[in-house]
């Protein structure tokens, strides 16, 4: 620091407060806490994803006709016609119950 800064802030320099290193323990604790929160959030998101997939699988197993297949697709696939047609569930159900992506989009518009 310049001599003017030293003279202006003499009390701080004289007490060595100016030269103190950052509190590394505080930073370590904060980082550990942040990492723990991130892990907890990731665990919550994973549980939600697993729950959603179980629900989706259960609904797929209930599909028994063309109408229920279209309802299932409209509930879980909010895609455009082209993206919808590319999904495995659509391809399987459309082949089994004989409908097109246009039928799904039309049913979505009527809801």
N, CA, C and O atoms as a GROMACS GRO file, in nm:
protein
  444
    1UNK      N    1   0.083  -0.120   0.000
    1UNK     CA    2   0.000   0.000   0.000
    1UNK      C    3   0.087   0.126   0.000
    1UNK      O    4   0.202   0.125   0.044
    2UNK      N    5   0.029   0.231  -0.049
    2UNK     CA    6   0.102   0.357  -0.054
    2UNK      C    7   0.112   0.417   0.087
    2UNK      O    8   0.037   0.379   0.177
    3UNK      N    9   0.205   0.508   0.104
    3UNK     CA   10   0.225   0.572   0.233
    3UNK      C   11   0.099   0.647   0.275
    3UNK      O   12   0.064   0.647   0.394
    4UNK      N   13   0.031   0.711   0.181
    4UNK     CA   14  -0.092   0.784   0.214
    4UNK      C   15  -0.198   0.688   0.270
    4UNK      O   16  -0.264   0.721   0.368
    5UNK      N   17  -0.215   0.569   0.210
    5UNK     CA   18  -0.311   0.470   0.258
    5UNK      C   19  -0.274   0.426   0.398
    5UNK      O   20  -0.361   0.411   0.484
    6UNK      N   21  -0.145   0.403   0.422
    6UNK     CA   22  -0.100   0.361   0.555
    6UNK      C   23  -0.133   0.466   0.659
    6UNK      O   24  -0.182   0.434   0.767
    7UNK      N   25  -0.105   0.592   0.626
    7UNK     CA   26  -0.131   0.699   0.721
    7UNK      C   27  -0.282   0.718   0.744
    7UNK      O   28  -0.324   0.744   0.856
    8UNK      N   29  -0.361   0.706   0.638
    8UNK     CA   30  -0.506   0.723   0.651
    8UNK      C   31  -0.568   0.612   0.734
    8UNK      O   32  -0.666   0.635   0.806
    9UNK      N   33  -0.515   0.494   0.724
    9UNK     CA   34  -0.573   0.379   0.793
    9UNK      C   35  -0.475   0.322   0.895
    9UNK      O   36  -0.462   0.200   0.909
   10UNK      N   37  -0.408   0.409   0.966
   10UNK     CA   38  -0.303   0.366   1.057
   10UNK      C   39  -0.351   0.268   1.163
   10UNK      O   40  -0.282   0.171   1.195
   11UNK      N   41  -0.468   0.292   1.217
   11UNK     CA   42  -0.520   0.203   1.322
   11UNK      C   43  -0.535   0.059   1.270
   11UNK      O   44  -0.503  -0.038   1.340
   12UNK      N   45  -0.583   0.049   1.150
   12UNK     CA   46  -0.601  -0.083   1.092
   12UNK      C   47  -0.466  -0.152   1.070
   12UNK      O   48  -0.451  -0.270   1.099
   13UNK      N   49  -0.370  -0.078   1.018
   13UNK     CA   50  -0.237  -0.135   0.995
   13UNK      C   51  -0.168  -0.170   1.126
   13UNK      O   52  -0.104  -0.274   1.137
   14UNK      N   53  -0.182  -0.083   1.222
   14UNK     CA   54  -0.114  -0.104   1.350
   14UNK      C   55  -0.167  -0.226   1.422
   14UNK      O   56  -0.094  -0.292   1.496
   15UNK      N   57  -0.295  -0.258   1.402
   15UNK     CA   58  -0.353  -0.371   1.474
   15UNK      C   59  -0.343  -0.502   1.394
   15UNK      O   60  -0.391  -0.605   1.440
   16UNK      N   61  -0.283  -0.498   1.279
   16UNK     CA   62  -0.265  -0.614   1.191
   16UNK      C   63  -0.395  -0.665   1.130
   16UNK      O   64  -0.394  -0.770   1.065
   17UNK      N   65  -0.507  -0.594   1.147
   17UNK     CA   66  -0.631  -0.635   1.084
   17UNK      C   67  -0.620  -0.633   0.932
   17UNK      O   68  -0.684  -0.713   0.863
   18UNK      N   69  -0.541  -0.544   0.880
   18UNK     CA   70  -0.526  -0.528   0.736
   18UNK      C   71  -0.462  -0.653   0.674
   18UNK      O   72  -0.489  -0.687   0.559
   19UNK      N   73  -0.377  -0.719   0.749
   19UNK     CA   74  -0.299  -0.830   0.695
   19UNK      C   75  -0.356  -0.967   0.728
   19UNK      O   76  -0.294  -1.068   0.694
   20UNK      N   77  -0.470  -0.974   0.793
   20UNK     CA   78  -0.526  -1.103   0.830
   20UNK      C   79  -0.569  -1.181   0.706
   20UNK      O   80  -0.625  -1.126   0.612
   21UNK      N   81  -0.541  -1.309   0.709
   21UNK     CA   82  -0.582  -1.396   0.599
   21UNK      C   83  -0.732  -1.422   0.611
   21UNK      O   84  -0.789  -1.409   0.719
   22UNK      N   85  -0.795  -1.459   0.501
   22UNK     CA   86  -0.938  -1.491   0.509
   22UNK      C   87  -0.960  -1.611   0.601
   22UNK      O   88  -0.871  -1.694   0.620
   23UNK      N   89  -1.076  -1.619   0.657
   23UNK     CA   90  -1.110  -1.725   0.751
   23UNK      C   91  -1.134  -1.854   0.672
   23UNK      O   92  -1.246  -1.879   0.625
   24UNK      N   93  -1.031  -1.936   0.659
   24UNK     CA   94  -1.041  -2.057   0.578
   24UNK      C   95  -1.134  -2.160   0.641
   24UNK      O   96  -1.200  -2.234   0.569
   25UNK      N   97  -1.141  -2.164   0.772
   25UNK     CA   98  -1.232  -2.258   0.838
   25UNK      C   99  -1.378  -2.224   0.804
   25UNK      O  100  -1.460  -2.312   0.780
   26UNK      N  101  -1.407  -2.095   0.802
   26UNK     CA  102  -1.543  -2.050   0.768
   26UNK      C  103  -1.577  -2.093   0.626
   26UNK      O  104  -1.687  -2.141   0.600
   27UNK      N  105  -1.482  -2.074   0.532
   27UNK     CA  106  -1.506  -2.113   0.394
   27UNK      C  107  -1.524  -2.264   0.381
   27UNK      O  108  -1.608  -2.310   0.304
   28UNK      N  109  -1.446  -2.342   0.455
   28UNK     CA  110  -1.459  -2.488   0.450
   28UNK      C  111  -1.597  -2.531   0.500
   28UNK      O  112  -1.660  -2.618   0.441
   29UNK      N  113  -1.642  -2.470   0.610
   29UNK     CA  114  -1.773  -2.504   0.665
   29UNK      C  115  -1.885  -2.467   0.567
   29UNK      O  116  -1.978  -2.544   0.547
   30UNK      N  117  -1.873  -2.349   0.507
   30UNK     CA  118  -1.975  -2.305   0.411
   30UNK      C  119  -1.979  -2.397   0.290
   30UNK      O  120  -2.087  -2.433   0.241
   31UNK      N  121  -1.861  -2.436   0.240
   31UNK     CA  122  -1.856  -2.527   0.126
   31UNK      C  123  -1.914  -2.664   0.161
   31UNK      O  124  -1.986  -2.723   0.081
   32UNK      N  125  -1.882  -2.715   0.279
   32UNK     CA  126  -1.935  -2.843   0.322
   32UNK      C  127  -2.087  -2.837   0.334
   32UNK      O  128  -2.157  -2.930   0.293
   33UNK      N  129  -2.139  -2.727   0.390
   33UNK     CA  130  -2.283  -2.710   0.404
   33UNK      C  131  -2.350  -2.702   0.268
   33UNK      O  132  -2.456  -2.761   0.246
   34UNK      N  133  -2.290  -2.628   0.175
   34UNK     CA  134  -2.344  -2.614   0.040
   34UNK      C  135  -2.346  -2.749  -0.032
   34UNK      O  136  -2.444  -2.783  -0.098
   35UNK      N  137  -2.238  -2.826  -0.018
   35UNK     CA  138  -2.233  -2.958  -0.082
   35UNK      C  139  -2.338  -3.051  -0.024
   35UNK      O  140  -2.400  -3.128  -0.097
   36UNK      N  141  -2.358  -3.044   0.107
   36UNK     CA  142  -2.459  -3.128   0.172
   36UNK      C  143  -2.599  -3.091   0.121
   36UNK      O  144  -2.680  -3.179   0.094
   37UNK      N  145  -2.626  -2.961   0.108
   37UNK     CA  146  -2.755  -2.917   0.056
   37UNK      C  147  -2.776  -2.964  -0.087
   37UNK      O  148  -2.886  -3.005  -0.124
   38UNK      N  149  -2.670  -2.956  -0.169
   38UNK     CA  150  -2.680  -3.002  -0.307
   38UNK      C  151  -2.708  -3.152  -0.314
   38UNK      O  152  -2.787  -3.197  -0.396
   39UNK      N  153  -2.642  -3.229  -0.226
   39UNK     CA  154  -2.665  -3.374  -0.223
   39UNK      C  155  -2.808  -3.406  -0.180
   39UNK      O  156  -2.872  -3.494  -0.237
   40UNK      N  157  -2.858  -3.334  -0.081
   40UNK     CA  158  -2.995  -3.354  -0.035
   40UNK      C  159  -3.094  -3.320  -0.146
   40UNK      O  160  -3.193  -3.392  -0.166
   41UNK      N  161  -3.068  -3.211  -0.218
   41UNK     CA  162  -3.155  -3.171  -0.328
   41UNK      C  163  -3.152  -3.275  -0.440
   41UNK      O  164  -3.256  -3.308  -0.497
   42UNK      N  165  -3.034  -3.327  -0.471
   42UNK     CA  166  -3.022  -3.430  -0.574
   42UNK      C  167  -3.097  -3.557  -0.534
   42UNK      O  168  -3.160  -3.622  -0.618
   43UNK      N  169  -3.091  -3.591  -0.406
   43UNK     CA  170  -3.162  -3.709  -0.357
   43UNK      C  171  -3.314  -3.690  -0.370
   43UNK      O  172  -3.385  -3.781  -0.412
   44UNK      N  173  -3.362  -3.571  -0.334
   44UNK     CA  174  -3.505  -3.540  -0.346
   44UNK      C  175  -3.549  -3.549  -0.491
   44UNK      O  176  -3.654  -3.606  -0.521
   45UNK      N  177  -3.470  -3.492  -0.582
   45UNK     CA  178  -3.504  -3.494  -0.724
   45UNK      C  179  -3.505  -3.638  -0.777
   45UNK      O  180  -3.591  -3.674  -0.857
   46UNK      N  181  -3.410  -3.719  -0.732
   46UNK     CA  182  -3.405  -3.859  -0.775
   46UNK      C  183  -3.528  -3.934  -0.726
   46UNK      O  184  -3.586  -4.012  -0.802
   47UNK      N  185  -3.568  -3.911  -0.602
   47UNK     CA  186  -3.688  -3.976  -0.547
   47UNK      C  187  -3.813  -3.935  -0.625
   47UNK      O  188  -3.900  -4.018  -0.652
   48UNK      N  189  -3.821  -3.806  -0.661
   48UNK     CA  190  -3.936  -3.758  -0.737
   48UNK      C  191  -3.940  -3.822  -0.876
   48UNK      O  192  -4.047  -3.858  -0.925
   49UNK      N  193  -3.823  -3.835  -0.938
   49UNK     CA  194  -3.815  -3.897  -1.070
   49UNK      C  195  -3.857  -4.044  -1.063
   49UNK      O  196  -3.931  -4.091  -1.149
   50UNK      N  197  -3.809  -4.115  -0.961
   50UNK     CA  198  -3.846  -4.256  -0.944
   50UNK      C  199  -3.996  -4.271  -0.921
   50UNK      O  200  -4.059  -4.362  -0.976
   51UNK      N  201  -4.053  -4.183  -0.841
   51UNK     CA  202  -4.198  -4.186  -0.814
   51UNK      C  203  -4.276  -4.161  -0.943
   51UNK      O  204  -4.374  -4.231  -0.972
   52UNK      N  205  -4.232  -4.062  -1.021
   52UNK     CA  206  -4.298  -4.031  -1.148
   52UNK      C  207  -4.292  -4.150  -1.243
   52UNK      O  208  -4.391  -4.184  -1.307
   53UNK      N  209  -4.175  -4.214  -1.252
   53UNK     CA  210  -4.160  -4.328  -1.342
   53UNK      C  211  -4.247  -4.446  -1.300
   53UNK      O  212  -4.303  -4.515  -1.385
   54UNK      N  213  -4.259  -4.469  -1.168
   54UNK     CA  214  -4.346  -4.576  -1.120
   54UNK      C  215  -4.492  -4.548  -1.156
   54UNK      O  216  -4.565  -4.636  -1.200
   55UNK      N  217  -4.532  -4.422  -1.136
   55UNK     CA  218  -4.669  -4.382  -1.168
   55UNK      C  219  -4.696  -4.398  -1.317
   55UNK      O  220  -4.801  -4.448  -1.357
   56UNK      N  221  -4.600  -4.356  -1.398
   56UNK     CA  222  -4.612  -4.365  -1.543
   56UNK      C  223  -4.623  -4.511  -1.587
   56UNK      O  224  -4.704  -4.544  -1.674
   57UNK      N  225  -4.542  -4.597  -1.530
   57UNK     CA  226  -4.545  -4.739  -1.563
   57UNK      C  227  -4.678  -4.802  -1.522
   57UNK      O  228  -4.734  -4.882  -1.596
   58UNK      N  229  -4.727  -4.764  -1.405
   58UNK     CA  230  -4.856  -4.816  -1.359
   58UNK      C  231  -4.968  -4.773  -1.454
   58UNK      O  232  -5.056  -4.853  -1.486
   59UNK      N  233  -4.964  -4.649  -1.500
   59UNK     CA  234  -5.066  -4.600  -1.594
   59UNK      C  235  -5.054  -4.672  -1.728
   59UNK      O  236  -5.155  -4.703  -1.791
   60UNK      N  237  -4.932  -4.698  -1.773
   60UNK     CA  238  -4.911  -4.770  -1.899
   60UNK      C  239  -4.967  -4.911  -1.891
   60UNK      O  240  -5.024  -4.962  -1.988
   61UNK      N  241  -4.952  -4.972  -1.776
   61UNK     CA  242  -5.004  -5.108  -1.758
   61UNK      C  243  -5.158  -5.112  -1.758
   61UNK      O  244  -5.216  -5.216  -1.784
   62UNK      N  245  -5.222  -4.999  -1.730
   62UNK     CA  246  -5.369  -4.992  -1.730
   62UNK      C  247  -5.427  -4.971  -1.870
   62UNK      O  248  -5.547  -4.988  -1.890
   63UNK      N  249  -5.342  -4.936  -1.967
   63UNK     CA  250  -5.389  -4.910  -2.103
   63UNK      C  251  -5.447  -5.040  -2.160
   63UNK      O  252  -5.382  -5.145  -2.160
   64UNK      N  253  -5.572  -5.030  -2.208
   64UNK     CA  254  -5.638  -5.152  -2.258
   64UNK      C  255  -5.710  -5.130  -2.392
   64UNK      O  256  -5.755  -5.226  -2.455
   65UNK      N  257  -5.720  -5.004  -2.435
   65UNK     CA  258  -5.786  -4.977  -2.563
   65UNK      C  259  -5.730  -4.847  -2.622
   65UNK      O  260  -5.643  -4.783  -2.564
   66UNK      N  261  -5.783  -4.812  -2.739
   66UNK     CA  262  -5.734  -4.694  -2.811
   66UNK      C  263  -5.752  -4.566  -2.729
   66UNK      O  264  -5.661  -4.484  -2.723
   67UNK      N  265  -5.867  -4.549  -2.667
   67UNK     CA  266  -5.895  -4.428  -2.589
   67UNK      C  267  -5.800  -4.413  -2.470
   67UNK      O  268  -5.747  -4.305  -2.446
   68UNK      N  269  -5.780  -4.521  -2.396
   68UNK     CA  270  -5.690  -4.514  -2.280
   68UNK      C  271  -5.546  -4.492  -2.323
   68UNK      O  272  -5.468  -4.429  -2.252
   69UNK      N  273  -5.509  -4.546  -2.441
   69UNK     CA  274  -5.374  -4.524  -2.494
   69UNK      C  275  -5.353  -4.377  -2.528
   69UNK      O  276  -5.249  -4.320  -2.497
   70UNK      N  277  -5.452  -4.317  -2.592
   70UNK     CA  278  -5.443  -4.176  -2.629
   70UNK      C  279  -5.442  -4.088  -2.503
   70UNK      O  280  -5.368  -3.990  -2.497
   71UNK      N  281  -5.525  -4.122  -2.405
   71UNK     CA  282  -5.525  -4.048  -2.278
   71UNK      C  283  -5.389  -4.056  -2.210
   71UNK      O  284  -5.337  -3.955  -2.160
   72UNK      N  285  -5.332  -4.175  -2.208
   72UNK     CA  286  -5.198  -4.194  -2.148
   72UNK      C  287  -5.094  -4.106  -2.218
   72UNK      O  288  -5.014  -4.039  -2.152
   73UNK      N  289  -5.095  -4.108  -2.350
   73UNK     CA  290  -4.996  -4.029  -2.425
   73UNK      C  291  -5.016  -3.880  -2.401
   73UNK      O  292  -4.918  -3.806  -2.390
   74UNK      N  293  -5.140  -3.835  -2.394
   74UNK     CA  294  -5.165  -3.692  -2.369
   74UNK      C  295  -5.126  -3.651  -2.227
   74UNK      O  296  -5.090  -3.536  -2.203
   75UNK      N  297  -5.134  -3.745  -2.135
   75UNK     CA  298  -5.098  -3.713  -1.997
   75UNK      C  299  -4.947  -3.702  -1.978
   75UNK      O  300  -4.898  -3.614  -1.908
   76UNK      N  301  -4.873  -3.792  -2.041
   76UNK     CA  302  -4.728  -3.799  -2.014
   76UNK      C  303  -4.639  -3.746  -2.126
   76UNK      O  304  -4.518  -3.731  -2.106
   77UNK      N  305  -4.695  -3.717  -2.241
   77UNK     CA  306  -4.613  -3.667  -2.352
   77UNK      C  307  -4.676  -3.542  -2.411
   77UNK      O  308  -4.767  -3.551  -2.493
   78UNK      N  309  -4.628  -3.427  -2.369
   78UNK     CA  310  -4.682  -3.298  -2.415
   78UNK      C  311  -4.600  -3.245  -2.533
   78UNK      O  312  -4.573  -3.126  -2.542
   79UNK      N  313  -4.562  -3.335  -2.622
   79UNK     CA  314  -4.475  -3.299  -2.734
   79UNK      C  315  -4.557  -3.259  -2.856
   79UNK      O  316  -4.678  -3.278  -2.862
   80UNK      N  317  -4.485  -3.204  -2.952
   80UNK     CA  318  -4.547  -3.177  -3.081
   80UNK      C  319  -4.570  -3.311  -3.152
   80UNK      O  320  -4.523  -3.415  -3.105
   81UNK      N  321  -4.640  -3.306  -3.261
   81UNK     CA  322  -4.675  -3.429  -3.333
   81UNK      C  323  -4.551  -3.509  -3.375
   81UNK      O  324  -4.548  -3.631  -3.360
   82UNK      N  325  -4.450  -3.441  -3.426
   82UNK     CA  326  -4.330  -3.511  -3.473
   82UNK      C  327  -4.251  -3.573  -3.358
   82UNK      O  328  -4.205  -3.687  -3.370
   83UNK      N  329  -4.236  -3.501  -3.248
   83UNK     CA  330  -4.163  -3.556  -3.134
   83UNK      C  331  -4.241  -3.670  -3.069
   83UNK      O  332  -4.183  -3.769  -3.026
   84UNK      N  333  -4.371  -3.654  -3.061
   84UNK     CA  334  -4.455  -3.759  -3.005
   84UNK      C  335  -4.440  -3.888  -3.085
   84UNK      O  336  -4.428  -3.996  -3.028
   85UNK      N  337  -4.441  -3.877  -3.217
   85UNK     CA  338  -4.430  -3.994  -3.303
   85UNK      C  339  -4.297  -4.067  -3.286
   85UNK      O  340  -4.286  -4.184  -3.321
   86UNK      N  341  -4.196  -3.998  -3.234
   86UNK     CA  342  -4.064  -4.058  -3.218
   86UNK      C  343  -4.048  -4.133  -3.085
   86UNK      O  344  -3.949  -4.203  -3.067
   87UNK      N  345  -4.144  -4.120  -2.994
   87UNK     CA  346  -4.130  -4.186  -2.863
   87UNK      C  347  -4.162  -4.335  -2.874
   87UNK      O  348  -4.245  -4.376  -2.955
   88UNK      N  349  -4.096  -4.414  -2.792
   88UNK     CA  350  -4.118  -4.559  -2.793
   88UNK      C  351  -4.260  -4.595  -2.750
   88UNK      O  352  -4.323  -4.683  -2.808
   89UNK      N  353  -4.310  -4.527  -2.647
   89UNK     CA  354  -4.446  -4.556  -2.600
   89UNK      C  355  -4.548  -4.532  -2.711
   89UNK      O  356  -4.639  -4.613  -2.731
   90UNK      N  357  -4.533  -4.421  -2.782
   90UNK     CA  358  -4.627  -4.392  -2.890
   90UNK      C  359  -4.620  -4.500  -2.997
   90UNK      O  360  -4.722  -4.552  -3.041
   91UNK      N  361  -4.500  -4.534  -3.038
   91UNK     CA  362  -4.485  -4.632  -3.145
   91UNK      C  363  -4.546  -4.767  -3.107
   91UNK      O  364  -4.612  -4.832  -3.188
   92UNK      N  365  -4.523  -4.807  -2.983
   92UNK     CA  366  -4.577  -4.935  -2.936
   92UNK      C  367  -4.730  -4.931  -2.929
   92UNK      O  368  -4.798  -5.020  -2.980
   93UNK      N  369  -4.783  -4.826  -2.867
   93UNK     CA  370  -4.928  -4.816  -2.849
   93UNK      C  371  -5.000  -4.793  -2.982
   93UNK      O  372  -5.107  -4.850  -3.007
   94UNK      N  373  -4.943  -4.710  -3.068
   94UNK     CA  374  -5.006  -4.680  -3.197
   94UNK      C  375  -5.013  -4.806  -3.283
   94UNK      O  376  -5.112  -4.830  -3.352
   95UNK      N  377  -4.908  -4.884  -3.277
   95UNK     CA  378  -4.907  -5.009  -3.355
   95UNK      C  379  -5.011  -5.107  -3.299
   95UNK      O  380  -5.081  -5.174  -3.375
   96UNK      N  381  -5.019  -5.116  -3.167
   96UNK     CA  382  -5.110  -5.212  -3.103
   96UNK      C  383  -5.257  -5.172  -3.119
   96UNK      O  384  -5.342  -5.258  -3.143
   97UNK      N  385  -5.286  -5.041  -3.107
   97UNK     CA  386  -5.426  -4.996  -3.109
   97UNK      C  387  -5.464  -4.919  -3.235
   97UNK      O  388  -5.575  -4.867  -3.244
   98UNK      N  389  -5.373  -4.911  -3.331
   98UNK     CA  390  -5.400  -4.856  -3.463
   98UNK      C  391  -5.452  -4.711  -3.461
   98UNK      O  392  -5.569  -4.686  -3.492
   99UNK      N  393  -5.366  -4.618  -3.424
   99UNK     CA  394  -5.396  -4.475  -3.432
   99UNK      C  395  -5.269  -4.399  -3.470
   99UNK      O  396  -5.159  -4.454  -3.468
  100UNK      N  397  -5.286  -4.272  -3.505
  100UNK     CA  398  -5.172  -4.191  -3.548
  100UNK      C  399  -5.146  -4.078  -3.449
  100UNK      O  400  -5.225  -4.055  -3.357
  101UNK      N  401  -5.037  -4.009  -3.470
  101UNK     CA  402  -5.005  -3.895  -3.383
  101UNK      C  403  -5.107  -3.783  -3.401
  101UNK      O  404  -5.132  -3.706  -3.308
  102UNK      N  405  -5.166  -3.775  -3.519
  102UNK     CA  406  -5.271  -3.674  -3.542
  102UNK      C  407  -5.392  -3.701  -3.454
  102UNK      O  408  -5.457  -3.608  -3.406
  103UNK      N  409  -5.423  -3.828  -3.432
  103UNK     CA  410  -5.535  -3.862  -3.344
  103UNK      C  411  -5.507  -3.816  -3.201
  103UNK      O  412  -5.597  -3.769  -3.132
  104UNK      N  413  -5.384  -3.830  -3.157
  104UNK     CA  414  -5.346  -3.789  -3.021
  104UNK      C  415  -5.355  -3.637  -3.009
  104UNK      O  416  -5.409  -3.586  -2.911
  105UNK      N  417  -5.303  -3.567  -3.107
  105UNK     CA  418  -5.306  -3.419  -3.104
  105UNK      C  419  -5.450  -3.370  -3.111
  105UNK      O  420  -5.486  -3.274  -3.042
  106UNK      N  421  -5.532  -3.434  -3.191
  106UNK     CA  422  -5.674  -3.396  -3.202
  106UNK      C  423  -5.746  -3.417  -3.068
  106UNK      O  424  -5.825  -3.333  -3.026
  107UNK      N  425  -5.717  -3.528  -3.002
  107UNK     CA  426  -5.780  -3.555  -2.872
  107UNK      C  427  -5.732  -3.455  -2.769
  107UNK      O  428  -5.809  -3.415  -2.681
  108UNK      N  429  -5.606  -3.414  -2.777
  108UNK     CA  430  -5.551  -3.314  -2.685
  108UNK      C  431  -5.624  -3.181  -2.702
  108UNK      O  432  -5.651  -3.112  -2.604
  109UNK      N  433  -5.655  -3.144  -2.825
  109UNK     CA  434  -5.723  -3.018  -2.852
  109UNK      C  435  -5.868  -3.020  -2.802
  109UNK      O  436  -5.923  -2.915  -2.768
  110UNK      N  437  -5.927  -3.136  -2.797
  110UNK     CA  438  -6.067  -3.149  -2.753
  110UNK      C  439  -6.081  -3.147  -2.601
  110UNK      O  440  -6.192  -3.131  -2.550
  111UNK      N  441  -5.971  -3.163  -2.529
  111UNK     CA  442  -5.978  -3.170  -2.383
  111UNK      C  443  -5.990  -3.036  -2.322
  111UNK      O  444  -5.997  -3.024  -2.199
   0.00000   0.00000   0.00000
